[in-house]
Amino acid sequence: MVKGSINELSTAVTSKEIAAYQKDGHVCIRGLIDAEAVLSYKPFIEEVSESWKYEKRPIEERETYGKAFLQVHNIWQKNRLCKEIVFAKRFAHAASQLLGVESVRIYHDQTLFKEPEGGHTPWHQDQTYWPLEANSTITMWLPLTEISEDVGSMYFVSGSHHKGEFGAGMISDSSHEKVQQWIDENNSPVHTHGAMAVGDATFHSGFTLHSAKANPSKQTRPVLTVIYVAGGTRIIDPTPMQDFDFKLWLGGRQAGDIVDSEINPQLYP
Ligand SMILES: O=C(O)CCC(=O)C(=O)O
């Protein structure tokens, strides 16, 4: 099953891309992995995503966030082949290079399947939900199919990760409006990496403001994300918005502890 390249260290990340990531808080690594390798795991990821989805309501009955995508978390715990791709050293190595750290662990993974006619992903920051030290996380966003810019590609506010917590609150119409207003008022630079081929991946920092457009097509936009945390990162006192993640993704570790539970194994080196 393993196509060989997923555990070979990445040569795709250049020093220019590392500098771009550190400056902008996001980057697209083209050709991070062979398309063939991604496509060989796709049916297993799709199957887990379908069988574990908890959203049962028709799309028209959901609120904005519910319309943005169907999600399933920690597919690595649900299927052996999904674990192989989520734990791929190639991805974890790229994450550590971009973060500029020696080692990374997994915080958690998730599938984000934007359905046909699925809505936009409102502006938000991920770290609003994560009780972790600042600047310690990076998310890999890996489409499992070729995507065009107008089918749910990601948009980022360049440099927003330097500002820390924005205070937009939970992902919703309200976070979207607050961030959009701030972007408009400040002429903030919004960037998309546009169309992506299978094997390309974007990476963004925990505090980077980001969103995605709706999916106007008749095809699902399947994406796998893996969230990495730098080795040695400490857990902070959770805010009420971080309590859910605190209980779910840190294996019982407490504020002040290092992220090192058995559900956060080191993926690189
Ligand atoms: O895939 C999307 O539409 C949004 C993804 C996202 O917000 C994330 O990966 O942090």
The ligand as an SDF file (V2000), in Angstrom:
LIG
                    3D

 10  9  0  0  0  0  0  0  0  0999 V2000
  -11.2140   23.7860    4.4820 O   0  0  0  0  0  0  0  0  0  0  0  0
  -11.7710   24.8130    4.8360 C   0  0  0  0  0  0  0  0  0  0  0  0
  -12.7370   25.2730    4.2320 O   0  0  0  0  0  0  0  0  0  0  0  0
  -11.2760   25.5430    6.0420 C   0  0  0  0  0  0  0  0  0  0  0  0
  -10.0890   24.8970    6.6740 C   0  0  0  0  0  0  0  0  0  0  0  0
   -9.6590   25.4940    7.9480 C   0  0  0  0  0  0  0  0  0  0  0  0
  -10.2370   26.3890    8.4710 O   0  0  0  0  0  0  0  0  0  0  0  0
   -8.4520   24.9490    8.5780 C   0  0  0  0  0  0  0  0  0  0  0  0
   -7.8750   23.9650    8.0980 O   0  0  0  0  0  0  0  0  0  0  0  0
   -8.0210   25.5080    9.6050 O   0  0  0  0  0  0  0  0  0  0  0  0
  1  2  2  0
  2  3  1  0
  2  4  1  0
  4  5  1  0
  5  6  1  0
  6  7  2  0
  6  8  1  0
  8  9  2  0
  8 10  1  0
M  END
$$$$
